[in-house]
Amino acid sequence: MSTDTTDTEITHTAVVLQQRGWGQRRIARELVISRKRVRRMLAAVRELRDEGHSVLPLPPKKRGSQLDALEPMIVAKLDEHPDITGVRLLEDLRTAGYTGGYTIVKERLRVLRPTAKASPIERFETDPGEQGQQDWSPYVIPFTADGPTKLKCFSFILGFSRRQYVHFGEREDQLTLQRQHIAAFTRFRGVPKEILYDRQKAVVLRREAHRDIYNPTFLAFAIHYGFLPVALPSKRPDLKGKVEAPFQYVEGNLLNARTLATKADLDALALWWMDNVSDTHVHDTTHERPIERFAREKDALLPLPAHPYDTAEVGYRVVCDAGFVRW
């Protein structure tokens, strides 16, 4: 046979010769190929005839993966925490000795827990230092020592770099709002020029004559730091999606699949998580790490004042005739 003869031509000739009654040894000598190859070609033809022929190419053979041995652990995790994310799962797999990448973990999760496609949302970007976004989200944390506790998560995010500050507390009042802003500004060592809010009473009191009436207490705070508060229309969470979406990241990677004993444990975890996970993960939209992108934003932020805003809690009491103060 010519060396230019294709595999298809060789297979065709072998099949025709077999139909004429030739044995595999004689076919191999005629085609100058091994009997093993003849046997393999004829077996493949029989299989196609028996099982059906398709013009589509055969699917690629699945390669082995480190995750194959760890799949029982992954399934157990999904049974215990059905909403566990790839990032959280990877964290636990690392402790089990997994040394592979994140992508194949995410792909294995898609297979074991298929999810529906999310509706597309229009994204908008802002220049460095131009915008921040703030919001609250309630959670019930099942502390093993303190018991189930209702907490409010304060979240603040810089629009350009996506650096995030989070804190869990029991209150959602004016003083807490101001104190957590100060903590966020201290973390970022600066203040964005405008900050987006929902219509919380601590920020905006009401709307009159087609304009928002802002809470004067909060305006005094904004004056001290020099930023512009912007209250968004009701029922439009998409307008501040940069802070809405990160709550899913908080739920999926900070709170998800954790066992915490006390509120102090949660506070310590939040501090560690901001520095080691939130700041350093590759953001899905920017495709950069927030801490690296922040390097291009920090100089555009408004500088902090020499002294922070006074958020001391003042209470008035009447002194009785005996000189005692009711507390």
C-alpha positions as CSV (number, residue, x, y, z in Angstrom):
1,M,0.0,0.0,0.0
2,S,1.2,3.6,-0.7
3,T,2.3,5.6,2.4
4,D,-0.1,8.3,1.2
5,T,-3.1,6.1,1.6
6,T,-5.5,7.5,4.2
7,D,-6.9,5.6,7.2
8,T,-10.4,5.8,5.7
9,E,-9.2,4.1,2.5
10,I,-7.4,1.4,4.4
11,T,-10.5,0.7,6.6
12,H,-12.6,0.6,3.4
13,T,-10.3,-1.9,1.7
14,A,-10.2,-4.1,4.9
15,V,-14.0,-4.2,5.1
16,V,-14.4,-5.0,1.4
17,L,-11.8,-7.8,1.7
18,Q,-13.5,-9.2,4.8
19,Q,-16.8,-9.2,2.9
20,R,-15.1,-11.4,0.3
21,G,-14.2,-13.9,2.9
22,W,-10.6,-12.9,3.6
23,G,-9.2,-13.6,7.1
24,Q,-7.6,-10.9,9.2
25,R,-4.1,-12.4,8.7
26,R,-4.4,-12.3,4.9
27,I,-5.9,-8.7,5.0
28,A,-2.9,-7.6,7.2
29,R,-0.4,-9.0,4.7
30,E,-2.3,-7.4,1.7
31,L,-2.4,-4.0,3.4
32,V,1.1,-4.2,4.9
33,I,-0.3,-3.5,8.4
34,S,-0.4,-5.4,11.7
35,R,-3.2,-7.9,12.4
36,K,-3.9,-5.9,15.6
37,R,-4.7,-2.9,13.6
38,V,-6.9,-4.9,11.2
39,R,-8.8,-6.3,14.2
40,R,-9.2,-2.9,15.8
41,M,-10.5,-1.3,12.5
42,L,-13.0,-4.1,11.9
43,A,-14.2,-4.0,15.5
44,A,-14.8,-0.2,15.3
45,V,-16.9,-0.7,12.1
46,R,-19.0,-3.4,13.7
47,E,-19.6,-1.1,16.7
48,L,-20.8,1.7,14.5
49,R,-23.1,-0.7,12.6
50,D,-24.6,-2.1,15.9
51,E,-24.9,1.2,17.8
52,G,-25.5,3.7,15.1
53,H,-23.5,6.2,13.2
54,S,-23.2,10.0,13.9
55,V,-21.7,12.7,11.8
56,L,-20.7,14.5,15.0
57,P,-17.2,14.0,16.3
58,L,-16.8,11.8,19.4
59,P,-16.7,13.7,22.7
60,P,-13.2,14.1,24.1
61,K,-12.2,11.5,26.6
62,K,-12.5,12.8,30.2
63,R,-9.1,13.3,31.8
64,G,-8.5,12.3,35.4
65,S,-8.5,15.1,38.0
66,Q,-7.5,15.5,41.6
67,L,-11.2,16.3,42.2
68,D,-12.2,12.7,41.3
69,A,-10.9,11.4,44.7
70,L,-12.4,14.4,46.5
71,E,-15.8,14.2,44.9
72,P,-17.4,12.4,47.9
73,M,-16.3,15.3,50.0
74,I,-17.7,17.8,47.6
75,V,-21.1,16.0,47.5
76,A,-21.1,15.9,51.3
77,K,-20.5,19.6,51.4
78,L,-23.3,20.3,48.9
79,D,-25.6,18.2,51.0
80,E,-24.7,20.2,54.1
81,H,-24.4,23.6,52.4
82,P,-26.4,23.5,49.1
83,D,-25.4,27.1,48.3
84,I,-21.7,26.8,48.9
85,T,-19.6,28.8,46.4
86,G,-16.6,27.7,44.5
87,V,-14.3,30.0,46.4
88,R,-15.5,28.6,49.8
89,L,-15.3,25.1,48.5
90,L,-11.8,25.7,47.3
91,E,-10.8,26.9,50.8
92,D,-12.0,23.6,52.3
93,L,-10.5,21.5,49.5
94,R,-7.1,23.1,50.1
95,T,-7.1,21.8,53.7
96,A,-7.8,18.3,52.3
97,G,-4.7,18.4,50.2
98,Y,-6.1,19.7,46.9
99,T,-3.4,21.6,44.9
100,G,-5.3,22.3,41.6
101,G,-6.9,25.5,40.4
102,Y,-10.2,27.3,41.1
103,T,-11.6,26.9,37.5
104,I,-12.0,23.1,37.6
105,V,-13.6,23.4,41.1
106,K,-16.1,25.8,39.6
107,E,-16.7,23.5,36.6
108,R,-17.3,20.5,38.9
109,L,-19.8,22.5,40.9
110,R,-21.7,23.3,37.7
111,V,-21.9,19.6,37.0
112,L,-22.9,18.6,40.5
113,R,-25.2,21.6,41.1
114,P,-26.5,23.0,37.8
115,T,-28.0,26.5,38.1
116,A,-30.2,28.7,35.9
117,K,-28.6,31.5,33.9
118,A,-28.9,34.9,35.6
119,S,-30.7,37.7,33.7
120,P,-28.3,40.2,32.2
121,I,-27.8,43.5,34.0
122,E,-26.4,46.7,32.4
123,R,-23.1,47.7,34.2
124,F,-21.8,51.2,34.5
125,E,-18.3,52.2,35.5
126,T,-17.1,55.4,37.3
127,D,-13.7,57.1,37.4
128,P,-11.3,56.5,40.4
129,G,-12.5,58.3,43.5
130,E,-15.8,59.4,42.0
131,Q,-18.3,57.1,43.7
132,G,-18.9,54.8,46.7
133,Q,-22.0,52.8,47.5
134,Q,-23.5,51.8,50.9
135,D,-26.2,49.4,51.9
136,W,-27.4,47.2,54.8
137,S,-28.5,43.5,54.8
138,P,-30.0,41.6,57.7
139,Y,-28.8,38.2,58.8
140,V,-29.5,35.7,61.5
141,I,-26.2,34.1,62.5
142,P,-26.4,30.7,64.3
143,F,-23.7,31.2,66.8
144,T,-22.9,28.0,68.7
145,A,-22.3,29.8,72.0
146,D,-24.4,32.9,71.7
147,G,-27.3,31.2,69.9
148,P,-29.1,32.6,66.8
149,T,-28.5,36.4,66.7
150,K,-30.1,39.0,64.4
151,L,-27.4,41.3,62.9
152,K,-27.3,44.0,60.3
153,C,-24.4,43.9,57.8
154,F,-23.1,47.4,56.9
155,S,-21.4,47.2,53.5
156,F,-19.5,50.0,51.8
157,I,-17.7,49.6,48.4
158,L,-15.6,51.9,46.2
159,G,-17.1,52.0,42.7
160,F,-13.8,52.0,40.8
161,S,-11.6,49.5,42.6
162,R,-14.4,47.4,44.3
163,R,-12.6,47.5,47.6
164,Q,-15.2,46.6,50.3
165,Y,-15.7,47.3,54.0
166,V,-18.1,45.2,56.0
167,H,-19.2,45.2,59.6
168,F,-21.9,43.2,61.5
169,G,-23.8,45.0,64.2
170,E,-27.1,45.0,66.1
171,R,-28.2,48.5,65.1
172,E,-29.0,50.3,61.9
173,D,-29.4,53.9,63.3
174,Q,-27.8,57.3,62.6
175,L,-24.8,56.9,64.9
176,T,-24.0,53.4,63.7
177,L,-24.2,54.6,60.1
178,Q,-21.8,57.4,60.8
179,R,-19.4,55.3,62.8
180,Q,-19.2,52.6,60.1
181,H,-18.6,55.3,57.4
182,I,-15.7,56.5,59.5
183,A,-14.3,53.0,59.8
184,A,-14.7,52.5,56.0
185,F,-13.0,55.9,55.3
186,T,-10.2,55.0,57.6
187,R,-9.7,51.6,55.9
188,F,-9.5,53.3,52.5
189,R,-7.6,56.4,53.8
190,G,-9.9,58.6,51.9
191,V,-13.5,59.5,50.8
192,P,-15.2,59.1,47.4
193,K,-16.7,62.3,46.0
194,E,-20.3,61.0,46.0
195,I,-22.0,58.1,47.8
196,L,-25.1,56.3,46.7
197,Y,-27.8,55.2,49.2
198,D,-31.2,53.7,49.3
199,R,-34.0,55.7,50.9
200,Q,-33.1,55.0,54.5
201,K,-34.4,57.5,57.0
202,A,-31.0,58.1,58.4
203,V,-30.0,59.6,55.1
204,V,-33.2,61.0,53.4
205,L,-36.3,62.1,55.3
206,R,-38.8,62.4,52.5
207,R,-39.4,63.8,49.0
208,E,-41.0,67.2,48.5
209,A,-41.7,69.2,45.3
210,H,-39.7,66.6,43.3
211,R,-36.6,66.9,45.4
212,D,-35.2,64.8,48.3
213,I,-35.1,66.3,51.8
214,Y,-31.9,64.9,53.4
215,N,-31.6,64.2,57.1
216,P,-29.8,67.3,58.5
217,T,-27.9,65.2,61.0
218,F,-26.4,63.1,58.2
219,L,-25.8,66.2,56.0
220,A,-23.7,67.7,58.8
221,F,-21.7,64.5,58.7
222,A,-21.3,64.7,54.9
223,I,-20.2,68.3,55.2
224,H,-17.4,67.2,57.6
225,Y,-16.0,64.7,55.0
226,G,-16.9,66.7,51.9
227,F,-18.9,64.0,50.0
228,L,-22.2,64.3,48.2
229,P,-25.0,61.9,49.4
230,V,-27.2,60.6,46.5
231,A,-30.5,58.9,47.4
232,L,-31.7,56.6,44.7
233,P,-35.3,56.0,43.6
234,S,-37.3,53.4,45.4
235,K,-37.2,49.8,44.1
236,R,-34.1,50.3,41.9
237,P,-31.4,48.1,43.5
238,D,-29.8,47.8,40.0
239,L,-28.6,51.4,40.2
240,K,-26.3,50.4,43.1
241,G,-25.5,46.9,42.0
242,K,-21.8,47.3,42.9
243,V,-22.8,47.1,46.6
244,E,-25.9,44.9,46.1
245,A,-24.1,42.1,44.4
246,P,-21.2,41.9,46.9
247,F,-23.8,40.8,49.6
248,Q,-24.0,37.6,47.6
249,Y,-20.2,37.4,47.9
250,V,-20.4,38.0,51.7
251,E,-23.1,35.3,52.0
252,G,-21.2,32.9,49.8
253,N,-17.7,33.3,51.0
254,L,-17.6,35.0,54.4
255,L,-20.7,33.5,56.1
256,N,-21.1,30.3,54.0
257,A,-20.2,27.0,55.6
258,R,-18.7,28.6,58.7
259,T,-19.2,27.5,62.3
260,L,-18.9,30.6,64.6
261,A,-19.2,30.5,68.4
262,T,-19.6,34.2,69.2
263,K,-20.0,37.7,67.7
264,A,-16.3,38.3,68.5
265,D,-15.5,35.3,66.2
266,L,-17.5,36.9,63.4
267,D,-15.8,40.3,63.9
268,A,-12.3,38.7,63.7
269,L,-13.4,36.6,60.7
270,A,-14.7,39.8,58.9
271,L,-11.4,41.6,59.4
272,W,-9.4,38.6,58.1
273,W,-11.8,38.1,55.2
274,M,-11.5,41.7,54.0
275,D,-7.7,41.6,53.8
276,N,-7.2,38.0,52.6
277,V,-10.3,37.3,50.4
278,S,-12.2,40.4,49.4
279,D,-9.2,42.5,48.6
280,T,-7.3,39.8,46.8
281,H,-9.8,37.9,44.7
282,V,-10.1,38.5,41.0
283,H,-13.3,40.5,40.5
284,D,-15.7,39.0,37.9
285,T,-16.4,42.4,36.2
286,T,-13.0,44.2,36.3
287,H,-10.9,41.0,36.1
288,E,-8.5,42.6,38.5
289,R,-7.9,42.2,42.2
290,P,-9.5,45.1,44.2
291,I,-6.3,45.9,46.1
292,E,-4.3,46.2,42.9
293,R,-7.0,48.4,41.2
294,F,-7.2,50.5,44.4
295,A,-3.6,51.6,43.7
296,R,-5.0,53.7,40.8
297,E,-7.9,55.0,43.0
298,K,-6.4,56.0,46.3
299,D,-4.9,59.3,45.2
300,A,-8.2,60.4,43.7
301,L,-10.1,60.0,47.0
302,L,-10.9,63.1,49.1
303,P,-8.4,63.4,51.9
304,L,-9.5,62.7,55.5
305,P,-10.0,65.6,57.8
306,A,-7.5,66.1,60.6
307,H,-10.0,64.9,63.2
308,P,-12.9,62.4,62.7
309,Y,-16.5,63.5,63.1
310,D,-17.6,63.3,66.8
311,T,-20.1,60.4,67.1
312,A,-20.3,60.4,70.9
313,E,-23.8,59.4,72.1
314,V,-25.3,62.2,74.2
315,G,-28.0,61.6,76.7
316,Y,-29.8,64.1,79.0
317,R,-30.8,63.2,82.5
318,V,-32.4,65.2,85.4
319,V,-30.5,65.2,88.6
320,C,-32.7,64.5,91.7
321,D,-32.6,66.4,94.9
322,A,-30.2,63.8,96.4
323,G,-27.7,64.4,93.6
324,F,-28.2,61.1,91.9
325,V,-28.5,60.6,88.1
326,R,-31.0,58.1,86.8
327,W,-29.1,55.7,84.4
